[in-house]
Amino acid sequence: MELQRAEEECRKAINESIKNYNDALVISRNSRTSYIKKRQEEYDNFAEMANMITSDLLTENPDQAISQFGPHRVVPDRWKGMNEDQLRRIREEQQHQIEEKKRCNEEEQQREDEWNRRRITEAKAGMIVEKNLECERRTFEHNLYNDNQRLANEQRNLKAYLDRVVYTNQPTAAYFMQFNTSSR
């Protein structure tokens, strides 16, 4: 009996130690699998972050917006803006337009300046012509005044001559009565 009890205790001890060993193995395996899962999840997270950082979405790769129907068309929901070459061409065109506008403005200013010079020159010439006409008008008026004075003097002298010499013999009423006296 004692041997049986000793065997029983030994078997219990062996079973207990096997159970403890198996529990330790389960705990070890569980901790190792959780560690592996955690490491795998961290690796997956880092891989996802690396993929997102280098993806077309975050780097805003303009090539992803090119349509399958041709490079002149874009996919609106993926379009991230123009590439450097397109921006450079637009800036060059804008610079060309600025220079063209500046050149047109300079030409317009030159035309305006030329018209202003012509207007001023014509105004000066008009003022000179006007002064000459005014001078000629004054000379004409002075000559006209002198001619009128001379003619007035001549007329006065003629009237005086006529009154003194020619019209000295005034007709009387008898002179006028001789007319209309006969039926003839």
C-alpha distance (Angstrom), angle and dihedral (degrees) to the residues before:
residue distance angle dihedral
M1 . . .
E2 3.63 . .
L3 3.70 90.2 .
Q4 3.72 90.0 50.2
R5 3.79 90.8 50.1
A6 3.78 90.4 47.0
E7 3.77 89.1 50.0
E8 3.78 89.9 47.0
E9 3.81 91.5 50.5
C10 3.75 90.7 45.1
R11 3.79 90.1 50.3
K12 3.82 90.2 47.0
A13 3.78 90.1 49.3
I14 3.80 91.1 47.9
N15 3.81 91.5 46.9
E16 3.80 89.6 45.9
S17 3.79 91.7 50.1
I18 3.85 91.2 44.7
K19 3.79 88.8 48.9
N20 3.81 91.0 48.5
Y21 3.78 90.2 45.9
N22 3.83 91.4 48.8
D23 3.82 90.1 46.6
A24 3.78 89.3 50.7
L25 3.81 89.6 48.1
V26 3.82 90.7 49.6
I27 3.82 91.3 48.4
S28 3.80 90.4 45.7
R29 3.80 91.9 47.3
N30 3.82 92.0 46.0
S31 3.79 92.2 48.9
R32 3.81 90.4 45.9
T33 3.83 92.5 48.9
S34 3.81 91.5 45.7
Y35 3.82 88.8 48.0
I36 3.82 90.3 48.5
K37 3.82 91.1 46.3
K38 3.79 90.5 48.1
R39 3.82 91.8 48.0
Q40 3.81 90.6 46.3
E41 3.82 90.8 49.2
E42 3.82 90.9 48.9
Y43 3.80 90.1 48.0
D44 3.82 90.6 48.2
N45 3.82 90.6 48.4
F46 3.81 91.9 49.6
A47 3.81 90.3 46.5
E48 3.81 90.3 49.7
M49 3.82 91.2 49.2
A50 3.81 91.0 47.9
N51 3.79 90.6 48.4
M52 3.80 91.9 48.2
I53 3.80 92.5 47.9
T54 3.79 92.3 51.1
S55 3.81 95.4 35.9
D56 3.79 124.4 113.5
L57 3.79 89.3 -115.3
L58 3.80 97.2 63.3
T59 3.79 98.0 29.9
E60 3.81 87.8 50.3
N61 3.76 93.7 -135.8
P62 3.81 106.1 -163.0
D63 3.81 91.2 -154.6
Q64 3.80 91.3 73.1
A65 3.80 90.0 65.9
I66 3.82 94.3 59.8
S67 3.77 109.1 113.9
Q68 3.78 124.3 -128.4
F69 3.80 87.2 -125.1
G70 3.79 92.7 67.5
P71 3.81 144.4 -55.4
H72 3.80 91.9 -90.3
R73 3.82 90.1 66.8
V74 3.80 128.2 65.5
V75 3.78 136.1 -157.1
P76 3.82 102.9 -118.8
D77 3.80 97.9 -150.0
R78 3.82 91.7 53.4
W79 3.78 100.1 37.1
K80 3.80 110.6 121.7
G81 3.76 98.9 179.5
M82 3.75 135.3 -84.2
N83 3.77 123.6 -39.7
E84 3.80 123.1 -119.1
D85 3.80 94.0 -95.4
Q86 3.81 92.5 53.7
L87 3.81 91.2 46.1
R88 3.82 90.4 48.3
R89 3.82 91.2 51.1
I90 3.81 91.1 48.6
R91 3.81 91.5 49.2
E92 3.81 90.7 48.3
E93 3.80 90.3 50.6
Q94 3.80 90.7 47.8
Q95 3.82 90.1 49.9
H96 3.81 89.7 48.6
Q97 3.82 90.2 50.5
I98 3.82 90.7 48.4
E99 3.81 91.0 51.6
E100 3.82 91.4 45.6
K101 3.82 90.9 49.8
K102 3.80 90.5 47.9
R103 3.81 90.9 49.8
C104 3.82 91.2 48.4
N105 3.81 90.4 48.9
E106 3.82 90.9 49.8
E107 3.81 91.1 49.4
E108 3.81 90.5 47.7
Q109 3.80 90.0 48.8
Q110 3.82 90.5 49.9
R111 3.81 90.7 50.1
E112 3.80 90.0 47.5
D113 3.82 91.2 48.9
E114 3.81 90.7 48.4
W115 3.82 91.1 50.5
N116 3.80 90.3 47.6
R117 3.82 90.2 51.0
R118 3.81 90.4 48.8
R119 3.80 91.6 47.7
I120 3.81 91.5 49.7
T121 3.81 91.8 45.8
E122 3.80 91.6 48.2
A123 3.80 91.0 45.7
K124 3.81 90.2 52.0
A125 3.81 90.8 46.5
G126 3.81 89.2 47.8
M127 3.80 90.7 50.8
I128 3.82 90.6 49.5
V129 3.82 90.9 48.5
E130 3.81 89.4 46.6
K131 3.82 90.9 51.0
N132 3.80 90.5 48.3
L133 3.81 90.6 48.6
E134 3.81 90.3 48.1
C135 3.80 90.2 49.6
E136 3.82 90.9 47.9
R137 3.82 90.1 46.9
R138 3.82 91.0 51.7
T139 3.80 90.4 47.1
F140 3.80 89.9 47.9
E141 3.83 91.6 47.9
H142 3.82 90.6 47.7
N143 3.82 91.0 49.5
L144 3.81 90.0 44.9
Y145 3.80 90.4 50.5
N146 3.81 90.5 49.3
D147 3.82 91.3 47.3
N148 3.81 90.7 48.3
Q149 3.80 90.3 49.2
R150 3.79 90.5 49.6
L151 3.81 92.1 47.0
A152 3.81 90.6 46.7
N153 3.80 90.0 51.8
E154 3.80 91.0 47.9
Q155 3.80 91.2 48.3
R156 3.80 91.8 47.3
N157 3.81 90.3 48.4
L158 3.81 90.5 47.1
K159 3.81 91.7 48.9
A160 3.77 90.3 47.5
Y161 3.81 90.1 49.4
L162 3.77 91.4 47.8
D163 3.80 92.1 47.2
R164 3.79 93.4 45.9
V165 3.78 102.1 37.7
V166 3.79 114.1 14.0
Y167 3.82 103.8 34.3
T168 3.77 97.5 43.2
N169 3.81 94.0 109.1
Q170 3.81 104.5 66.0
P171 3.82 115.4 -164.0
T172 3.77 115.0 -114.8
A173 3.81 130.4 -143.6
A174 3.80 90.9 -97.3
Y175 3.79 89.2 61.3
F176 3.77 91.4 56.6
M177 3.80 93.5 43.5
Q178 3.76 93.1 64.7
F179 3.78 90.9 69.5
N180 3.82 122.1 85.2
T181 3.73 94.6 15.5
S182 3.79 100.2 118.5
S183 3.75 130.9 56.1
R184 3.63 92.6 -125.1
